[in-house]
Amino acid sequence: MKVVVTGAAGFIGQRLVRSVLAKGELTLADGSTAEVTSLLATDIVAPPEPIFGDQRLTFVAGDFGTNEMLDLLITPDTQVVFHLAAIVSGGAEEDFDLGMRVNLYSTMALLERLRALPHVPRLVFASSVAVFGGTLPDVIEDGTACTPQTSYGGQKLITEHLLTDYSRRGFLDGRALRLPTIVVRPGKPNKAASSFASAIIRDPLQGQMVTCPVSEDAGVWVLSPRKVVENFLRAEELPAAVWGTSRSVSLPGLTITVKSMIDTLREVAGDAVAERIRWQPDAEIERIVYGWPVKFAPNRALEMGFAADRSFREIVEAFINDDLNGTFVE
Ligand SMILES: NC(=O)c1ccc[n+]([C@@H]2O[C@H](COP(=O)([O-])OP(=O)(O)OC[C@H]3O[C@@H](n4cnc5c(N)ncnc54)[C@H](O)[C@@H]3O)[C@@H](O)[C@H]2O)c1
């Protein structure tokens, strides 16, 4: 089967590509499993390093929303698409037109190409807890209304609704995962308003000073890269009947304050590392971040077999092992 991953040079996309290749088979819309014989990974930028040496894999650089790229990506043998390419929260807030074009219009063009296939393809979409906003209850439940307060959240929510309707009509078999903030992101920060949540762990562990733009009591709903990738694979394999009339689910995660994140960093890596954090409030980031929910009761996701990390300590240790070769600058 041919699998397509968009946003494949990104933080999660790179890991997902590796995991799909390692798993070696995925589930088709009819419930049968098939071997992954070809994985077309795409992104508007090239991956930072040659990520894979696997002959099943082809990487194509380009804007996924153009007709030329869609001709390449969505062909009669395309069975499964993981759609991760996006203009992330801060970027879509900064540039409304770009966010609309990539997150909405190009995604709609992708859905139309999938609809035109002679079979029903499976589509797994990276949505976000940014679909929630405004006046919210203390704990977000599965039935909590979505009233996003960012353009990014609005674009993700519209896509979720389209996915549910395209699935109801049998045009495709869609699944949308509302991702918590994924930490710890290695390398350079992206334009996500939540990127500080990775930076305050990543940069001090590499001997660098970092500025935190929100206060210590700010809460975040987090999940590790390892777990999010496991959850993407879980989303792909679940039978359509399990999704029923709603093709979206809020993934499980951990609720943690910035203070507890730093306390954990101190426990794992010592005082000198934790002292590399400075504070400089940024009103725009605070506005976006304080508008996001931090406590969830993700019962539907847990029943569907999605899982969170056991502790934030486990997330920090996994980052040191997976991304820093097991060491850090004391
Ligand atoms: N990381 C998180 O905390 C988080 C949280 C919620 C939702 N998400 C969603 O998960 C997905 C992946 O996030 P990530 O953290 O890996 O982000 P990322 O920024 O690292 O990756 C997104 C990728 O999309 C690519 N892209 C942007 N526009 C494109 C276009 N027109 N054509 C092709 N590629 C394009 C970018 O180059 C980038 O590599 C995104 O859809 C994001 O909205 C992420």
PDBQT file of the ligand as one rigid body, heavy atoms in Angstrom, charges set to zero:
ROOT
HETATM    1  N1  LIG A 401       3.674  19.949  18.327  1.00  0.00    +0.000 N 
HETATM    2  C1  LIG A 401       2.576  20.285  18.997  1.00  0.00    +0.000 C 
HETATM    3  O1  LIG A 401       2.641  20.605  20.202  1.00  0.00    +0.000 OA
HETATM    4  C2  LIG A 401       1.225  20.259  18.320  1.00  0.00    +0.000 A 
HETATM    5  C3  LIG A 401       0.095  20.495  19.102  1.00  0.00    +0.000 A 
HETATM    6  C4  LIG A 401      -1.145  20.499  18.482  1.00  0.00    +0.000 A 
HETATM    7  C5  LIG A 401      -1.256  20.235  17.129  1.00  0.00    +0.000 A 
HETATM    8  N2  LIG A 401      -0.133  20.007  16.397  1.00  0.00    +0.000 N 
HETATM    9  C6  LIG A 401      -0.289  19.768  14.950  1.00  0.00    +0.000 C 
HETATM   10  O2  LIG A 401       0.510  18.652  14.587  1.00  0.00    +0.000 OA
HETATM   11  C7  LIG A 401       1.027  18.832  13.277  1.00  0.00    +0.000 C 
HETATM   12  C8  LIG A 401       2.543  18.666  13.298  1.00  0.00    +0.000 C 
HETATM   13  O3  LIG A 401       3.091  19.589  14.227  1.00  0.00    +0.000 OA
HETATM   14  P1  LIG A 401       4.658  19.756  14.466  1.00  0.00    +0.000 P 
HETATM   15  O4  LIG A 401       4.842  20.123  15.875  1.00  0.00    +0.000 OA
HETATM   16  O5  LIG A 401       5.375  18.595  13.899  1.00  0.00    +0.000 OA
HETATM   17  O6  LIG A 401       4.901  21.071  13.612  1.00  0.00    +0.000 OA
HETATM   18  P2  LIG A 401       6.098  21.427  12.629  1.00  0.00    +0.000 P 
HETATM   19  O7  LIG A 401       6.002  22.908  12.394  1.00  0.00    +0.000 OA
HETATM   20  O8  LIG A 401       7.383  20.896  13.139  1.00  0.00    +0.000 OA
HETATM   21  O9  LIG A 401       5.692  20.627  11.333  1.00  0.00    +0.000 OA
HETATM   22  C9  LIG A 401       4.732  21.093  10.427  1.00  0.00    +0.000 C 
HETATM   23  C10 LIG A 401       5.359  20.938   9.066  1.00  0.00    +0.000 C 
HETATM   24  O10 LIG A 401       4.419  21.371   8.077  1.00  0.00    +0.000 OA
HETATM   25  C11 LIG A 401       5.192  21.904   7.016  1.00  0.00    +0.000 C 
HETATM   26  N3  LIG A 401       4.364  22.747   6.157  1.00  0.00    +0.000 N 
HETATM   27  C12 LIG A 401       3.854  23.951   6.427  1.00  0.00    +0.000 A 
HETATM   28  N4  LIG A 401       3.200  24.409   5.358  1.00  0.00    +0.000 NA
HETATM   29  C13 LIG A 401       3.315  23.469   4.396  1.00  0.00    +0.000 A 
HETATM   30  C14 LIG A 401       2.843  23.376   3.063  1.00  0.00    +0.000 A 
HETATM   31  N5  LIG A 401       2.115  24.338   2.507  1.00  0.00    +0.000 N 
HETATM   32  N6  LIG A 401       3.148  22.261   2.367  1.00  0.00    +0.000 NA
HETATM   33  C15 LIG A 401       3.885  21.280   2.915  1.00  0.00    +0.000 A 
HETATM   34  N7  LIG A 401       4.352  21.311   4.178  1.00  0.00    +0.000 NA
HETATM   35  C16 LIG A 401       4.059  22.401   4.904  1.00  0.00    +0.000 A 
HETATM   36  C17 LIG A 401       6.287  22.695   7.717  1.00  0.00    +0.000 C 
HETATM   37  O11 LIG A 401       7.385  22.936   6.851  1.00  0.00    +0.000 OA
HETATM   38  C18 LIG A 401       6.627  21.800   8.882  1.00  0.00    +0.000 C 
HETATM   39  O12 LIG A 401       7.750  20.971   8.620  1.00  0.00    +0.000 OA
HETATM   40  C19 LIG A 401       0.568  20.217  12.819  1.00  0.00    +0.000 C 
HETATM   41  O13 LIG A 401      -0.599  20.044  12.043  1.00  0.00    +0.000 OA
HETATM   42  C20 LIG A 401       0.221  20.922  14.102  1.00  0.00    +0.000 C 
HETATM   43  O14 LIG A 401      -0.772  21.902  13.913  1.00  0.00    +0.000 OA
HETATM   44  C21 LIG A 401       1.108  20.015  16.961  1.00  0.00    +0.000 A 
ENDROOT
TORSDOF 0
